[in-house]
Amino acid sequence: MSSSPQAPPHAVTVDADTRPSLTVLSGFWPAATLAVARTLLAADPSLLLVRHDLSGIRQGVVRRVVRCGVGIIEDEQVELRHGCASCTLREDVLPTLVRFTRSHPGQDLVLMLPEVVEPEAVAAACAHCLVDGAPITDLIRIDSYVTVLDAEHLLDGLASTDDLTTLGIHAADDDHRALADVVVRQIEYADTLVLWGQSRDGAFDTSRMAVLLQRMAPWATHLRVDDPVDAGTLTRQLRHTHRHRSGTPGTLARGLQGYTLGAHEPEPDCGVVSAVLRARRPFHPQRLHDVLEEVNAEVIRSRGHLWLASQPDTVVAWEFAGGGLTMGSLGHWLVSLPADRWEHVEDQRRLAAALEWDPYYGDRHQHLVFIGLDLDPVELHRALAGCLLTDAELADGEDTWRSYPDPFAGCFPLGAEELTDTDTDTDTEGAQRA
């Protein structure tokens, strides 16, 4: 029997892509994120670090600082556009990256995002915004989105009920995001997570934070880093990894497109439990509304999409963090769309629907993930299963379901046209936060 040819022991893999590599660092605790950035600079002095300082934003001042391992190359004030930090960054970051790629050919870059910026927004800008008439990916290869979490403060951030406005760190006057929402979105979009340092409560609690991150983002590569740091090792773990996949959907749309939404780990690991609910019958709207507080009482993070019997055309998004539940529309179920509009839906979603298509229900289903400490998965499942329609209710049919008393009526409007940008989990139409 012949065997497949193998490369000789001395062979090396050569990356034919000659574009400089970009690593994007995010994290809500800038001391930890900056420590990672400085470690990468220490290992490679030619690396270019681009960061924006928002400490003076309330006075209308944003500073752009670019440095390499031997010192600061540029330190300039950037005009605050439209009173909005996000607008300013969107209009300044990409041209800055392109400019330094051209002025420093062959040198890789690290972009360190301000603590309130979500990496998915940067990824969207890189995908859709042009610089000099061309996407930046013509010049730069986006290698990885890395989120750095401070082990000492992570749980406090995830459990926080504060919003950015209350804390005085909002990116614009209309920025009403919750702190916990920012942290979970930084975690869930990343392809690499770095847990930095140690919990103040000791080694067990640090391990618990590591398990919690594994449950929140089972699709990511996970690293634990503590002083002293080996700069060479960390560089090999974080740079030139090719981990970023530009086509991967946002968290809430993952399940619709057949990607992993969460891991079902009902047995506690360091007290962390992750429970997945999947079902092929709809929720009764009133019964679901009555248990919202109960099912999230011990939850740190829950997410996914669901099917309400009273609104059978609508994919309802669900995400909980920081004590608040947000629900909104993710558009139509495919079964409710005429065939000539399916061509406007992502190929991956159509494929995922076809694999689990039900002759009666079509692609409609429940897919929710709950993650928490000391969570009782049996009680959680019992509470949610009790909200599903009974056999007798199913037999009544869809016309009867639509007439159910619905506390969610009017909360999830569907536009005249199908929403096709279901790769984002931050702009659900008609979102309601409880």
C-alpha positions as CSV (number, residue, x, y, z in Angstrom):
1,M,0.0,0.0,0.0
2,S,1.4,3.4,-1.0
3,S,1.6,6.2,1.6
4,S,1.1,9.9,1.2
5,P,4.3,11.8,0.5
6,Q,5.8,13.5,3.5
7,A,7.9,16.6,3.6
8,P,11.5,16.0,4.6
9,P,12.4,16.8,8.3
10,H,14.2,20.0,7.3
11,A,11.4,21.4,5.2
12,V,9.8,24.7,6.4
13,T,6.5,26.3,5.5
14,V,6.9,29.6,3.7
15,D,4.1,32.2,3.9
16,A,3.8,33.5,0.3
17,D,1.7,36.4,1.5
18,T,4.1,39.4,1.6
19,R,1.7,41.9,3.1
20,P,2.6,43.1,6.6
21,S,0.6,41.5,9.3
22,L,-1.9,43.3,11.6
23,T,-2.8,42.1,15.1
24,V,-5.7,43.9,16.7
25,L,-5.6,44.1,20.5
26,S,-8.7,44.9,22.5
27,G,-9.6,44.8,26.2
28,F,-11.6,46.7,28.8
29,W,-8.6,47.0,31.2
30,P,-6.0,49.0,29.3
31,A,-3.1,48.3,31.7
32,A,-3.3,44.6,30.9
33,T,-3.8,45.2,27.1
34,L,-0.8,47.6,27.1
35,A,1.3,45.1,28.9
36,V,0.7,42.6,26.1
37,A,1.5,45.3,23.5
38,R,4.7,46.2,25.2
39,T,5.7,42.6,25.5
40,L,5.3,42.2,21.7
41,L,7.4,45.3,21.1
42,A,10.1,44.0,23.4
43,A,10.3,40.8,21.3
44,D,10.3,42.7,17.9
45,P,11.5,46.4,18.1
46,S,10.5,46.9,14.5
47,L,6.9,46.3,15.3
48,L,4.6,49.3,14.9
49,L,2.1,49.9,17.7
50,V,-0.8,52.2,16.9
51,R,-3.1,53.3,19.7
52,H,-5.6,56.1,20.4
53,D,-5.7,57.8,23.9
54,L,-9.3,58.8,24.8
55,S,-8.5,60.1,28.3
56,G,-9.2,63.7,27.1
57,I,-12.3,62.9,25.0
58,R,-14.6,64.9,27.3
59,Q,-12.6,67.9,26.4
60,G,-12.8,67.0,22.7
61,V,-9.2,65.6,22.5
62,V,-8.1,62.3,21.1
63,R,-4.4,61.5,20.8
64,R,-2.9,59.1,18.3
65,V,0.4,57.6,19.4
66,V,2.5,55.4,17.1
67,R,5.6,53.8,18.4
68,C,8.1,51.0,17.8
69,G,10.4,49.2,20.2
70,V,12.9,52.0,20.3
71,G,10.5,54.9,21.0
72,I,7.6,57.1,19.9
73,I,7.4,57.8,16.1
74,E,4.3,60.0,16.2
75,D,2.2,61.6,18.9
76,E,-0.6,63.8,17.4
77,Q,-4.0,65.2,18.4
78,V,-6.8,64.0,16.3
79,E,-9.9,66.1,15.6
80,L,-13.0,64.6,17.3
81,R,-15.5,64.0,14.5
82,H,-19.2,64.6,15.1
83,G,-18.6,64.5,18.9
84,C,-18.1,60.7,18.6
85,A,-15.0,58.7,19.4
86,S,-16.1,55.8,17.2
87,C,-16.5,58.1,14.2
88,T,-13.1,59.6,14.9
89,L,-11.4,56.2,15.2
90,R,-13.2,54.8,12.1
91,E,-12.0,57.8,10.0
92,D,-8.5,57.9,11.4
93,V,-7.5,54.3,12.1
94,L,-7.6,52.9,8.6
95,P,-5.7,55.8,6.9
96,T,-3.1,55.7,9.7
97,L,-2.5,51.9,9.1
98,V,-2.2,52.4,5.4
99,R,0.1,55.4,5.8
100,F,2.5,53.6,8.0
101,T,2.4,50.5,5.8
102,R,3.6,52.6,3.0
103,S,6.2,54.6,4.9
104,H,7.5,51.6,6.8
105,P,7.3,48.8,4.2
106,G,7.7,45.3,5.6
107,Q,7.0,46.2,9.2
108,D,4.1,44.5,11.0
109,L,1.6,46.4,13.0
110,V,-0.3,46.1,16.2
111,L,-3.5,48.1,16.7
112,M,-4.5,48.6,20.3
113,L,-8.1,49.7,20.6
114,P,-9.4,52.0,23.4
115,E,-11.2,50.1,26.1
116,V,-14.7,51.0,25.0
117,V,-14.3,50.0,21.4
118,E,-15.6,46.6,20.2
119,P,-13.4,44.7,17.8
120,E,-16.3,43.8,15.5
121,A,-16.8,47.5,14.7
122,V,-13.2,47.6,13.5
123,A,-13.6,44.5,11.5
124,A,-16.6,45.9,9.8
125,A,-14.7,49.1,8.9
126,C,-11.8,47.1,7.5
127,A,-14.3,45.1,5.4
128,H,-16.4,47.9,4.1
129,C,-14.5,51.2,4.3
130,L,-12.0,52.2,1.5
131,V,-8.8,54.2,1.8
132,D,-7.7,55.8,-1.4
133,G,-10.4,53.9,-3.2
134,A,-9.2,50.4,-2.0
135,P,-9.8,48.2,1.0
136,I,-6.9,48.1,3.5
137,T,-6.6,44.4,3.0
138,D,-5.0,45.1,-0.4
139,L,-2.0,46.3,1.7
140,I,-2.4,44.6,5.1
141,R,-3.2,41.1,6.2
142,I,-5.4,41.0,9.3
143,D,-3.9,38.2,11.2
144,S,-5.8,38.0,14.5
145,Y,-8.2,39.7,16.9
146,V,-6.9,39.3,20.4
147,T,-8.8,40.3,23.5
148,V,-6.9,40.7,26.8
149,L,-8.8,40.1,30.1
150,D,-7.5,41.1,33.5
151,A,-8.0,38.1,35.8
152,E,-8.3,40.5,38.8
153,H,-11.2,42.4,37.4
154,L,-12.9,40.1,34.9
155,L,-15.8,38.8,37.0
156,D,-16.6,42.3,38.3
157,G,-16.8,43.5,34.7
158,L,-19.1,40.7,33.6
159,A,-21.3,41.2,36.6
160,S,-21.4,45.0,36.4
161,T,-24.8,46.7,36.0
162,D,-23.2,50.1,35.1
163,D,-23.4,51.7,31.7
164,L,-20.6,53.6,30.1
165,T,-22.4,56.9,30.5
166,T,-22.7,56.5,34.3
167,L,-19.0,55.7,34.4
168,G,-18.1,58.7,32.2
169,I,-16.4,56.7,29.5
170,H,-19.0,56.6,26.8
171,A,-17.7,57.1,23.2
172,A,-20.5,59.5,22.2
173,D,-23.5,61.4,23.8
174,D,-25.8,58.6,22.6
175,D,-23.6,55.8,23.7
176,H,-25.8,53.9,26.2
177,R,-24.0,50.6,26.2
178,A,-23.6,48.6,29.4
179,L,-20.1,47.9,30.6
180,A,-20.8,44.1,30.6
181,D,-22.1,44.2,27.0
182,V,-18.8,45.7,25.9
183,V,-16.8,43.1,27.7
184,V,-18.7,40.1,26.4
185,R,-18.6,41.4,22.8
186,Q,-14.8,41.9,23.1
187,I,-14.6,38.3,24.4
188,E,-16.9,36.7,21.9
189,Y,-15.6,38.3,18.7
190,A,-11.9,37.5,19.4
191,D,-10.2,34.5,17.8
192,T,-7.6,34.6,20.7
193,L,-8.2,35.3,24.4
194,V,-5.4,36.2,26.8
195,L,-6.2,35.9,30.5
196,W,-3.6,38.2,32.1
197,G,-2.4,38.0,35.7
198,Q,-4.0,36.4,38.7
199,S,-7.3,36.8,40.5
200,R,-7.0,38.6,43.9
201,D,-8.8,35.6,45.3
202,G,-6.1,33.1,44.4
203,A,-5.3,30.3,42.0
204,F,-8.6,28.6,42.1
205,D,-10.5,31.7,41.2
206,T,-8.0,32.4,38.3
207,S,-8.7,28.9,37.0
208,R,-12.4,29.6,37.3
209,M,-12.0,32.7,35.2
210,A,-10.1,30.6,32.6
211,V,-13.0,28.0,32.5
212,L,-15.5,30.8,32.2
213,L,-13.8,32.2,29.2
214,Q,-13.6,28.8,27.6
215,R,-17.4,28.4,28.0
216,M,-18.1,32.0,26.7
217,A,-15.9,31.6,23.6
218,P,-15.3,27.9,22.9
219,W,-14.3,28.8,19.3
220,A,-11.3,30.9,20.4
221,T,-7.7,30.0,21.3
222,H,-7.1,30.6,25.0
223,L,-3.9,31.6,26.7
224,R,-3.0,32.3,30.3
225,V,-0.2,34.8,30.9
226,D,1.4,36.0,34.2
227,D,4.6,37.7,35.3
228,P,7.3,37.1,34.4
229,V,6.4,37.0,30.7
230,D,8.6,35.3,28.1
231,A,8.3,37.9,25.3
232,G,9.4,35.4,22.6
233,T,6.9,32.8,23.7
234,L,4.0,35.2,23.8
235,T,5.0,36.6,20.4
236,R,4.9,33.1,18.8
237,Q,1.5,32.6,20.4
238,L,0.0,35.9,19.2
239,R,1.6,36.8,15.9
240,H,1.4,35.3,12.5
241,T,-1.2,32.8,13.6
242,H,-3.6,33.3,10.7
243,R,-6.5,32.8,13.1
244,H,-8.8,35.5,11.8
245,R,-11.6,34.3,9.6
246,S,-13.3,37.3,8.0
247,G,-16.5,35.3,7.1
248,T,-17.3,34.2,10.6
249,P,-20.6,35.7,11.7
250,G,-21.3,37.6,14.8
251,T,-22.3,35.8,18.0
252,L,-26.1,35.9,17.7
253,A,-26.0,34.8,14.1
254,R,-23.6,31.9,14.7
255,G,-26.3,29.5,15.5
256,L,-28.4,30.5,12.4
257,Q,-25.4,29.8,10.2
258,G,-24.5,26.4,11.7
259,Y,-21.6,27.6,13.8
260,T,-21.0,26.6,17.4
261,L,-23.0,28.9,19.6
262,G,-21.9,27.4,22.9
263,A,-20.8,24.2,24.7
264,H,-23.2,22.1,26.7
265,E,-21.2,21.4,29.9
266,P,-23.8,20.8,32.6
267,E,-21.3,19.4,35.1
268,P,-19.6,22.2,37.0
269,D,-15.9,22.9,36.3
270,C,-14.6,25.3,39.0
271,G,-18.3,26.1,39.5
272,V,-18.8,27.1,35.9
273,V,-21.8,25.6,34.1
274,S,-22.8,26.0,30.4
275,A,-26.2,24.7,29.3
276,V,-27.6,24.6,25.8
277,L,-31.3,24.5,25.0
278,R,-32.4,23.3,21.5
279,A,-36.0,22.6,20.6
280,R,-38.2,22.3,17.5
281,R,-41.4,23.7,18.9
282,P,-42.2,27.4,19.7
283,F,-42.4,29.2,23.0
284,H,-45.7,30.4,24.4
285,P,-45.1,34.2,24.6
286,Q,-46.8,34.8,28.0
287,R,-45.2,31.8,29.7
288,L,-41.7,32.8,28.4
289,H,-42.2,36.4,29.5
290,D,-43.1,35.1,33.0
291,V,-39.8,33.2,33.5
292,L,-37.4,35.8,32.0
293,E,-36.1,36.9,35.4
294,E,-36.0,33.4,36.8
295,V,-34.0,31.8,34.0
296,N,-31.3,34.6,34.1
297,A,-31.1,34.9,37.9
298,E,-27.8,33.0,38.2
299,V,-26.5,33.6,34.6
300,I,-23.5,35.6,33.7
301,R,-24.1,35.4,30.0
302,S,-26.9,34.0,27.8
303,R,-27.3,34.3,24.0
304,G,-28.9,32.8,21.0
305,H,-32.2,33.0,19.0
306,L,-35.7,31.8,19.5
307,W,-39.1,31.2,18.0
308,L,-42.3,32.7,19.5
309,A,-45.5,31.0,18.6
310,S,-47.3,34.4,18.3
311,Q,-44.7,35.8,15.9
312,P,-43.8,32.8,13.8
313,D,-42.1,34.7,11.0
314,T,-39.5,36.4,13.1
315,V,-36.1,35.1,14.4
316,V,-35.9,36.7,17.8
317,A,-32.4,37.5,19.1
318,W,-31.7,36.9,22.8
319,E,-28.6,38.2,24.8
320,F,-28.1,38.7,28.5
321,A,-25.2,40.3,30.3
322,G,-24.7,42.6,33.2
323,G,-28.2,42.0,34.6
324,G,-30.0,43.2,31.4
325,L,-31.7,41.1,28.7
326,T,-31.8,42.4,25.2
327,M,-34.2,40.9,22.6
328,G,-34.6,42.0,19.0
329,S,-35.3,40.9,15.5
330,L,-32.8,39.0,13.4
331,G,-35.1,39.0,10.4
332,H,-37.3,36.3,8.9
333,W,-37.2,32.6,9.3
334,L,-36.4,31.2,5.8
335,V,-39.7,29.2,5.9
336,S,-41.6,32.4,5.9
337,L,-39.8,33.9,2.9
338,P,-40.9,33.3,-0.7
339,A,-38.3,31.2,-2.6
340,D,-37.3,34.1,-4.8
341,R,-35.9,36.0,-1.8
342,W,-33.7,33.1,-0.6
343,E,-31.0,34.2,-3.0
344,H,-30.4,37.3,-0.8
345,V,-29.7,35.2,2.3
346,E,-26.1,34.0,3.1
347,D,-25.1,30.6,1.5
348,Q,-24.0,29.4,4.9
349,R,-27.4,30.0,6.5
350,R,-29.2,28.3,3.7
351,L,-27.0,25.3,4.0
352,A,-27.4,25.2,7.8
353,A,-31.2,25.4,7.4
354,A,-31.3,22.6,4.8
355,L,-29.4,20.2,7.0
356,E,-32.0,20.5,9.8
357,W,-35.1,21.3,7.7
358,D,-38.4,20.1,9.2
359,P,-41.2,19.3,6.8
360,Y,-43.7,21.3,8.9
361,Y,-41.7,23.8,10.9
362,G,-39.0,24.5,8.2
363,D,-35.9,26.1,9.8
364,R,-37.7,27.4,12.9
365,H,-36.2,26.3,16.2
366,Q,-34.9,27.4,19.6
367,H,-31.2,27.7,20.2
368,L,-30.1,29.3,23.5
369,V,-26.9,29.1,25.6
370,F,-26.7,29.9,29.3
371,I,-23.4,30.3,31.2
372,G,-23.0,31.0,34.9
373,L,-21.5,30.0,38.2
374,D,-23.3,27.3,40.2
375,L,-26.1,27.3,37.7
376,D,-28.6,24.4,38.0
377,P,-29.0,23.2,34.4
378,V,-31.9,20.8,35.3
379,E,-34.0,23.6,36.8
380,L,-33.1,25.9,33.9
381,H,-34.2,23.3,31.4
382,R,-37.4,22.6,33.3
383,A,-38.3,26.3,33.4
384,L,-37.7,26.8,29.7
385,A,-39.3,23.5,28.6
386,G,-42.4,24.6,30.4
387,C,-42.6,27.6,28.1
388,L,-42.8,25.4,25.0
389,L,-46.1,24.7,23.4
390,T,-47.8,21.5,24.6
391,D,-48.9,18.8,22.2
392,A,-52.5,20.1,22.4
393,E,-51.4,23.7,21.7
394,L,-49.3,22.5,18.7
395,A,-52.4,20.8,17.3
396,D,-54.3,24.1,17.4
397,G,-52.2,25.4,14.5
398,E,-50.4,28.6,13.6
399,D,-53.6,30.7,13.2
400,T,-54.4,30.1,16.8
401,W,-50.8,30.7,18.0
402,R,-50.9,34.2,16.4
403,S,-53.8,35.1,18.6
404,Y,-52.1,34.4,21.9
405,P,-51.8,37.3,24.3
406,D,-48.3,38.5,23.6
407,P,-46.3,40.8,26.0
408,F,-43.7,41.1,23.2
409,A,-46.2,42.4,20.6
410,G,-44.6,45.2,18.5
411,C,-41.1,44.7,20.0
412,F,-39.6,42.9,17.0
413,P,-40.8,44.5,13.8
414,L,-39.9,43.0,10.4
415,G,-39.1,45.4,7.6
416,A,-40.6,45.1,4.2
417,E,-37.4,43.6,2.9
418,E,-35.5,40.7,4.4
419,L,-32.5,41.7,6.6
420,T,-29.5,40.1,5.1
421,D,-26.7,41.5,7.4
422,T,-27.3,38.8,10.0
423,D,-23.5,38.6,10.6
424,T,-23.8,41.2,13.2
425,D,-25.0,40.7,16.8
426,T,-25.0,44.3,17.9
427,D,-27.6,45.9,15.7
428,T,-30.7,43.8,16.2
429,E,-33.7,45.6,14.8
430,G,-36.3,46.7,17.4
431,A,-34.0,45.6,20.3
432,Q,-35.5,45.8,23.7
433,R,-33.4,45.7,26.8
434,A,-35.0,44.7,30.1
